[in-house]
Each structure stands twice: as structure tokens, then as C-alpha cells.
């Protein structure tokens, strides 16, 4: 089994989770953790005494032993840090969203391709057992033709002042949708409001329209009284409820629906309400972030395309840009 050497850049909100998973991964050595804040570097030295804490990531980029750079810095820094790492000849795993504009992401894709390097984006839900199970249901035809999907991602807290709730939370649901449906929406419409900081949207209602008349609604909020991570996927054959906050039963498959029978002698349609069994499938007990790190190593070793590839990530940024345009235009429908 190959051994890789990793440098993690960023030890803020998400960085400690990334560090823990790299440190626990037997296929790599976590040689550097970089951050600009002294208190975070002090925490690194306490938690990872065999990892060097640095405040300048160029030291890691200049180290020939390092072949993987993992980036967990603020969104606005992703492009430059990832570009520097690629130009230094390193494979890159960068957190979502990959960049703040599509053109920057496309440039990173070009640089990675020209240098035969793997670049992957941390859309962690693509490695989540519940999402993988729903994908299997769709591919096997168990749910049937989709009618609509509703997603809710709300909580109280983590209100930002430098970017809005769409940039923070929508990448999760956009990524899940793109993975499950394997296509982008034809249009997007967003209504939102800035309740805490002026000009910073902290609650948003997003409507997406897909080919074949599939409708999707997403509710995002930083200012809700409860934390919910729920999805409803309604098909002609079955319906799925995905509750990511449930400690055990995250997926429920319902054999429920409405069947329309041919008109009777009076020309009226007959409706049959189907209420069959409910199934709670067994899911693998795998931490998505651990699976993501392993998948990245596999892709580096085999030079294969990651599940959360940069192509996937670019499509997500396109959706975010369209959502932002609609929000800024007071709910105008934006075609993609």
C-alpha cells in the first residue's frame, strides 16, 4: 500500500475534522498543518505532536516529500492556495465550494489537467451512506420517475457577515442533487432575506426546475429555532425520507402514493391511495469524511476521476452563481 505525505492548510472551523481523518488514515503521513493564528497552531502542537505546525504554507509546498495538499481555508482563499499547490506539483483536495467564481474553478481544472494532477473537492455528502443508498434506489428504479424533491437545511447560529447562507449551505444540497440526478437544473429562482446583517442573506427559499417537469424546493436558514437536515424524495413508485439529524434511522423508504385508474362509466377518474410497508435500510457505519479521504487516495494512486470531481464542483458553483443572480434580482427566474 502506497504511502503519501499530506500538508493541511487551514485549521479553523472544518480543519480539525480534516486533520483528525488524515491523522487516522494509515495510508498517509500528516507532516504539516498550517494556519495563520497562533492559538490554532498551539492546538496543533498539543493534538498532533508529530506534525509540524507552520504559519506559511510555502514551506510545505517547497517540501518534495509532500505530494498532497488538503485545503480547509476560507472560501475566498481557495483559488490562490489551490493554484499555488498545483503549480508546486501537488495533488489537491479542497473544501467546498471550490471557488467563488466559475472562471477560477475552470482555471484550476486546466492547470491540474496540464500537470497530470488530481484535484478533488470536499463535497462530503457524496460519501455519506444515506446519499449512496438513495442513489442506489434511483439507479435500481425502486423510487420510479421523480415528481418532486424537497430539502430543508436550517439551524440557529453560525451567522456570517462576509458571505451569505446560499454560499454556506446550498453547496451541500446542490451537490447531493447533482449527484443523485446526474444533471443540472434548467432554471433557478431564489427569494431571500437579510435579517441579521444588512445585505447578508440568512434565510433563502430556492426553487429549481429540471427536465421532465421535476421540481425541487430548498429551504436554507441560519435563524431557525430548530436544526433540521431533512429531504423528501417523491417518485411514482415510492417515497424516501432522509433525515440526517436522526441518530440511527436516517433513511425511510415508503411504499406510498396515488394511483389513477381509468375513468368509470360516468367519465370520472378513480383514485387509489397506496399505503404499503415502510423500510428502514441498513447503512454502513462509515464516517463520510474518512471515506472521502480514502477515495481521494485511491484516485491519486489510479489517476482516476474522483466522485466529487472538479467538473462536479464547477457545476455547483454555476448553480450558486445563478442562485445569487436570482436573489439579487428579487426572485427573477434564471436559466442555466
C-alpha positions in Angstrom: 0.0 0.0 0.0 1.4 3.4 -1.0 2.4 6.0 1.5 1.6 9.6 0.9 2.6 12.8 2.7 0.0 15.4 3.4 0.1 19.0 4.3 -3.2 20.5 5.6 -3.7 24.2 5.1 -6.3 25.7 7.4 -7.2 24.7 11.0 -10.3 26.8 11.6 -13.9 25.5 11.7 -13.6 22.4 9.5 -9.8 21.9 9.5 -9.7 20.0 12.8 -12.1 17.4 11.3 -9.9 17.1 8.3 -6.7 16.8 10.4 -8.2 14.1 12.5 -9.1 12.0 9.5 -5.7 12.4 7.8 -4.0 11.6 11.1 -6.1 8.4 11.5 -5.5 7.3 7.9 -2.8 4.7 7.8 -2.1 5.3 4.1 -0.7 8.8 4.7 1.6 10.8 6.9 0.3 14.2 8.1 3.5 16.2 8.0 2.3 19.8 8.2 -0.7 21.7 9.5 -0.7 25.4 8.5 -2.7 28.3 9.9 -2.2 32.0 10.4 -3.5 32.1 14.0 -1.1 31.4 16.9 -3.8 29.8 19.1 -4.7 27.3 16.4 -1.0 26.4 15.9 -0.7 25.9 19.6 -3.7 23.5 19.5 -2.0 21.6 16.6 1.2 21.1 18.7 -0.8 19.7 21.6 -3.0 17.4 19.5 -0.5 16.3 16.9 3.0 16.4 18.4 4.5 14.5 15.4 3.0 17.0 12.9 4.8 20.3 12.2 2.7 23.4 12.9 3.6 26.2 10.4 2.2 29.7 9.5 3.5 29.8 5.9 2.2 27.2 3.6 5.0 27.8 1.1 7.3 25.7 3.4 5.0 22.7 2.8 4.8 23.4 -0.9 8.6 23.5 -1.2 9.0 20.1 0.6 9.5 17.4 -2.1 8.2 14.8 0.3 4.7 16.4 0.4 2.6 15.2 -2.6 -0.9 16.0 -1.3 -2.2 19.4 -0.1 -5.5 19.4 1.7 -7.1 22.9 1.8 -9.6 23.9 4.5 -9.2 27.7 4.4 -12.0 30.4 3.9 -13.8 30.2 0.5 -12.2 33.4 -0.9 -8.7 31.9 -0.5 -9.4 28.6 -2.2 -8.4 29.6 -5.7 -5.0 31.1 -4.8 -3.9 28.4 -2.4 -5.1 25.6 -4.7 -3.3 27.2 -7.7 -0.1 27.5 -5.7 -0.3 23.9 -4.7 -0.9 22.6 -8.2 1.9 24.7 -9.6 4.2 23.2 -6.9 3.2 19.7 -8.3 0.9 18.6 -5.5 -2.4 16.7 -5.7 -5.1 18.9 -4.1 -8.2 18.2 -2.0 -10.0 21.5 -1.4 -13.1 22.1 0.6 -16.4 23.2 -0.9 -17.2 25.4 -2.8 -14.1 25.2 -4.8 -14.0 28.9 -5.7 -16.2 31.9 -5.6 -16.5 32.2 -9.4 -16.7 29.6 -12.2 -13.7 31.0 -14.2 -11.3 30.4 -11.3 -12.5 26.8 -10.9 -12.1 26.2 -14.6 -8.6 27.6 -14.5 -7.7 25.2 -11.6 -9.2 22.3 -13.7 -6.9 23.3 -16.7 -3.8 23.6 -14.5 -4.4 20.2 -12.9 -5.0 18.5 -16.2 -1.9 20.1 -17.8 0.2 18.8 -14.9 -1.4 15.3 -14.6 -2.5 16.1 -11.0 -5.6 15.0 -9.2 -7.8 17.8 -7.8 -10.9 16.9 -5.8 -13.5 18.9 -3.9 -14.8 18.1 -0.4 -18.4 17.6 -1.2 -18.6 15.3 1.8 -22.2 14.2 1.4 -21.3 12.3 -1.8 -19.6 9.8 0.5 -22.4 9.6 3.0 -24.1 6.1 3.3 -27.6 7.6 3.2 -27.0 9.5 0.0 -25.3 6.5 -1.6 -28.4 4.4 -0.7 -30.7 6.9 -2.3 -28.5 6.9 -5.4 -28.9 3.1 -5.5 -32.6 3.3 -5.1 -32.8 5.7 -8.1 -30.5 3.6 -10.3 -32.4 0.4 -9.5 -35.8 2.1 -10.3 -37.2 1.5 -6.9 -38.4 5.1 -6.5 -39.6 5.4 -10.0 -40.0 8.6 -12.1 -39.5 11.5 -9.8 -42.3 14.0 -9.1 -40.6 16.5 -6.7 -37.9 16.8 -4.1 -37.9 19.0 -1.0 -34.8 19.7 1.1 -34.5 21.6 4.4 -31.2 22.7 5.9 -31.9 25.1 8.8 -30.4 25.9 12.2 -29.8 28.7 14.6 -26.3 30.0 14.6 -23.1 30.3 12.6 -24.3 33.5 11.0 -21.7 35.0 8.8 -21.0 38.6 7.8 -18.8 38.1 4.8 -20.8 35.6 2.8 -24.5 34.5 2.8 -26.4 31.4 3.6 -26.5 30.3 0.0 -22.7 30.1 -0.3 -22.6 28.4 3.1 -25.3 25.8 2.9 -26.6 25.5 -0.7 -23.4 23.7 -1.9 -24.4 20.7 0.2 -27.9 20.3 -1.3 -26.8 21.3 -4.8 -24.1 18.7 -4.7 -26.4 16.0 -3.5 -29.0 16.8 -6.2 -26.4 16.9 -9.0 -25.0 13.5 -7.8 -28.4 11.9 -7.4 -29.9 13.3 -10.7 -26.7 13.4 -12.7 -27.9 16.6 -14.4 -28.2 20.3 -13.7 -31.5 22.3 -13.4 -32.8 24.2 -16.3 -33.8 27.2 -14.1 -33.4 28.5 -10.6 -35.4 31.1 -8.6 -34.5 32.4 -5.1 -36.2 34.6 -2.6 -34.3 35.5 0.5 -33.9 38.0 3.3 -31.1 39.6 5.4 -32.3 39.5 9.0 -29.1 39.8 11.0 -26.5 41.7 8.9 -27.5 44.2 6.3 -27.0 42.8 2.7 -26.2 39.3 4.0 -29.0 36.9 3.2 -29.5 34.5 6.1 -32.7 32.8 5.0 -33.5 31.6 1.5 -36.1 29.7 -0.4 -34.8 28.1 -3.6 -36.9 26.7 -6.4 -35.2 24.5 -9.1 -36.8 23.2 -12.3 -35.4 20.2 -14.0 -36.2 18.5 -17.3 -39.1 16.1 -17.3 -41.1 18.5 -15.1 -39.2 17.7 -11.9 -39.5 20.4 -9.2 -37.1 20.9 -6.3 -37.5 23.2 -3.3 -34.8 24.0 -0.9 -35.2 25.9 2.4 -32.0 27.3 3.9 -31.7 29.3 7.1 -29.2 30.4 9.8 -32.0 31.8 12.0 -34.4 28.9 12.7 -35.4 27.7 16.1 -34.6 24.1 15.4 -31.9 22.2 13.5 -33.3 20.2 10.6 -31.5 18.3 7.8 -34.4 16.6 6.0 -35.1 15.6 2.5 -38.3 14.3 0.8 -37.9 12.5 -2.5 -41.2 11.6 -4.1 -41.5 9.2 -7.0 -44.2 7.4 -8.9 -43.4 4.1 -7.2 -42.1 5.0 -3.7 -41.1 7.9 -1.5 -38.0 8.4 0.6 -37.4 10.5 3.7 -33.8 11.3 4.5 -33.3 12.7 8.0 -29.6 13.4 8.5 -30.1 14.5 12.1 -31.7 11.2 13.2 -29.1 9.2 15.2 -29.9 5.9 13.6 -32.8 5.7 11.1 -31.6 8.2 8.6 -33.4 6.7 5.6 -37.0 5.6 5.4 -38.5 4.1 2.2 -42.2 4.3 1.9 -44.4 2.3 -0.5 -46.9 5.1 -0.7 -48.5 7.0 -3.5 -51.6 7.7 -5.5 -52.6 5.5 -8.4 -55.1 6.8 -11.1 -57.4 4.3 -12.7 -59.2 4.7 -16.0 -62.5 6.6 -15.9 -65.6 4.7 -15.0 -68.9 4.8 -16.9 -69.6 8.3 -15.7 -66.3 9.6 -17.1 -64.7 10.1 -13.7 -61.2 9.0 -12.8 -60.8 6.7 -9.8 -58.0 7.4 -7.3 -56.4 4.6 -5.3 -54.3 5.7 -2.3 -51.5 3.2 -1.8 -50.1 2.9 1.7 -47.8 -0.1 1.9 -44.8 -1.0 4.0 -42.1 1.2 5.3 -38.5 0.0 5.2 -35.5 1.3 7.2 -32.5 0.0 5.3 -29.2 -1.0 7.0 -26.5 1.6 6.3 -22.7 1.2 6.6 -21.3 2.8 9.7 -18.7 4.9 7.8 -17.7 8.5 8.5 -18.2 10.3 5.2 -15.1 12.4 5.6 -13.0 9.3 6.2 -14.4 7.7 3.1 -13.8 10.9 1.2 -10.1 10.9 2.2 -9.7 7.2 1.2 -11.4 7.9 -2.1 -9.0 10.7 -2.8 -6.0 8.5 -2.2 -7.5 5.8 -4.5 -7.9 8.4 -7.2 -4.3 9.7 -6.8 -3.0 6.1 -7.0 -5.0 5.2 -10.0 -5.2 8.6 -11.8 -8.9 8.1 -11.9 -11.7 10.8 -11.8 -13.0 11.5 -8.3 -16.7 11.2 -7.5 -16.6 14.8 -6.3 -14.5 15.9 -9.3 -13.7 19.4 -10.2 -16.2 19.1 -13.1 -18.9 18.3 -10.5 -17.7 21.2 -8.4 -17.8 23.6 -11.3 -21.5 22.7 -11.9 -22.2 23.5 -8.2 -20.5 26.9 -8.5 -22.6 27.6 -11.6 -25.7 26.9 -9.6 -24.6 29.1 -6.8 -23.9 32.0 -9.2 -27.3 31.6 -10.7 -28.9 31.5 -7.3 -27.1 34.6 -6.3 -28.2 36.4 -9.5 -31.8 35.5 -8.8 -31.5 36.6 -5.2 -30.0 39.9 -6.3 -32.8 40.4 -8.8 -35.6 39.9 -6.3 -36.5 36.4 -7.3 -36.1 36.6 -11.1 -36.0 33.2 -12.7 -32.5 32.5 -14.0 -32.0 30.0 -16.8 -28.9 27.8 -16.7 
